[in-house]
Amino acid sequence: MQSAPLAASQPEPKSWALDKSVARELQRLKERDNHTNHRYLAVNYAIFIATVAATLWSFSYAETSGLGGWLTVPATVLAVIIIGGFQHQLGGAIHEGTHYILFADRKKNEIISDWLAAFPIYTSTYAFRLHHLAHHQFVNDPVRDPNFAQAEMSGHWLDFPLTQYELLMGVIRQLNPVRLVRYVMARARYSAIGSDDNPYADKARMGSPWTVRVGALFAVFMPAVAIALILHGDWLALLIAHMAISAAVLGYYALIPDEDFAQSRINPIVSHRATAIGRMGFLALLYGALSLTCYLTGAPAWGWYGLLWILPLFTTFPLFMIAREWVQHGNADRGRLTNSRIFFVNPVVRWLVFPWGMDYHLPHHIYCSVPHYKLKDLHEVLLNDPEYREKGMVVHGVLGQGAPGMPSIVEVLGPRYAMTGEEISVQDDSLELADVNDKAAIASHSEASRQGAPR
């Protein structure tokens, strides 16, 4: 396969399609089941549990052996890297759930995606879906792809193409903790609380802002109350506060009218009310378990949670996401075959930066209804198409200089591999599994995007 054209890409015909035999194979690849992804989730959770256990053991051993920071500091750094990668893996599971391909059963898809992946990192599958499906349908459209508005708010995007020195400086700047927090806050707005403005938003049914505010206050305020009361040693007050505040929040979401929940042009699989109650219920159970662990064992469970979950959530996790966003769509254009790439990298980089098949990102963008564990096969099938072989870009490794047409990650973001084609691809089939309630409004956005028109 020719990995990348060195000259500017040419407009490709809107009728690009596969022959009948390949189309039949594509339908087979789109089939999903209700069991395969249990294994992927189990493996990732095993890595997480082993990492936490090993880190806590190292803390205990360092204390008894007198090694102190000589052991705890490197152990913590390694744990923050691995757990940030695990959080990124959870993002990969949510990504599959967003496309309705984590499991074939739609409710199982939604519930497991939420409870085992989204809720632990303070988001929901539905909120991310609104953001992400618009990214797919209007990929690299600076007006309608929500990634652009998020990047403007967070300031993490770079001015591609870049020299390798400019890329290095961009990475160093992004290590600034203030920038990382800014990215996480922008990400939360766009894909965790669903408050952004994208083509699927229904401005006539925006709901009450308090549905977002109450949840955010509970997520932040309840830990502060718990920690303060634990430090004061008032366990009875903690029990009463936890039960009263949790009950009040859950009661609020159970009793408010339906119109208080923001609606969109994509119908939910699980009701907004049930999702909100589940999301707050998850946090209530988690926070209660942390406080109970402190009470029963005297262990600093809240401190461990801050160190081994919240710290990665604001450092390594966003770094891995930013790196992935840069290399997947930076220096690309809007062509159907040139808006992203395929990445051949080592297993460590794949696990940290390209979870759940995100290394095969171009075939995923072409046919986003194919589960992650079949994307490699999809790539092989697409190689039967001469246009895909010619235009599809394969990236080899992270550093170094490859042969012509075989760039590394640092090379593919530079001037030599800049994609500047004029073809505009709007991928309406990104919504093939979604339950859309206002097709006309979305169709109008599609047509405007094809024309390159503003909103």
Phi, psi and omega in degrees: 000132174286118193287325183199137173287137182276336177267173179298140180290151180261153176303137179255152183296141180295343184271013181307125182203164180266158177288174190296320182295320178290324178298322177295319178296324178299317179298323177295320181292334180286346181294137179231165185229186183250018184224328188304315186285350171301320182294315180297318178296317182297317180298316181293320178293326177296319177298317180297311182298317179296321179295313179297315181298315181295322180293315179294324175297319180296324177298315181295316181294320180297324180290318183281333183267348181083008180287330177057228184296340178300334178253318187291325182294306178296326178296320179292317179300314179298318180296319180296323177293311183294317182290326172299322175294321177296318177298323175294323175298319175299322175300324176295321177294318176300320179302316176296316178299323179301322180272007179066028185236010173292316175217154182292320178290120189295321179289320176298318177306313184289314186293315181290320176302319179290304191286328183259352183226306188284308182302320179299334178251027170063042175218185174222154181298317183296316180300316179293326181301316181301318179291313192281321179294327175294322175301319180291313184295322185242043188304130178064016171279114185295346181265320189248343175284114183300340179300329181289315179296320178297317180296324178295322180288320185275335181074018185270348185284153181248161183270082181287150000283160185231145167287165180296327177294316179297322177295317178300316179296323177296320178295315181298316178299323183288344177287348177300122182304326179297319178294322180295316178297320178299319178296315181298320179295319178294319179298320179297316181297319188273331185225009177242319179252356172064034184260007182279169179258110177226174185300344181266355181291139176252100187292345177278349183224059185276351177072189180267137177296342182288340176295330176275316185297317182298316179296317180295319178297318179295317182300325183264320188286321183297316175299322180297318178296313182299313182295318180298316181289326176295316179296330179278345180078018183261083186288325179295316178298323178296315179300313181296315181297315182297313182292318182291314182292317179298315180297321180295317181293313179296321177296322177302311182289335179284333190253340182294153181292156182303324184291349176285341177273129179297136179252164177218185180274002174242122182287144178283154173280314174254137185303153178301323180296312181296322178295316180297316178296318178297318181296313179289325177297321177300312180295321178298317178294316180298309182296322177296320180295321178296315179294320180295321177298317177300317183292316186282327187246342186078002180285148180280066186299321179294323176295318177297319179299317178296317184286318189256002175229306182291318179301310175299326182299334181251004182230278187290322179302307178295328177299316179295321179294316180298314179302316180296316180298318179302309189280336180284322187231350176293141178068018179250172179241203185257009180292149181299326183254004184229014181272351177204197190211175171246142185235123173256104185227170181287162186300327180293312178298320180299315183292320183282320191250331184236064183290152170052053173079010182286355172287336175260062190280327178296308177300328177297319180289332178287316180224088188280001177267006177269126180300155185302325184282000175244004184291326176297317177296321178299317178302316179296321178294316182294337177297344175291342179269122184298327180291321176295317179300323183284316190263334182297135184257122176253129182253134185245108175077182184260309185248175174092178181239119180269179175293161178307132181082004179229066186285155168274176180299316182293331179284322188292343178268004182263178185300327184298330184246022178292131176266121184229032181290158181265351182293137179245118179250122172249116190261082181295337180289356173299338183260013187298332179260358183273152175263096186268136181251355179216071184297326183296317181295319179292322178298324179294323175295321180299314181295318179296322179295319178298329180274355183069029186270151172287170178291000000 
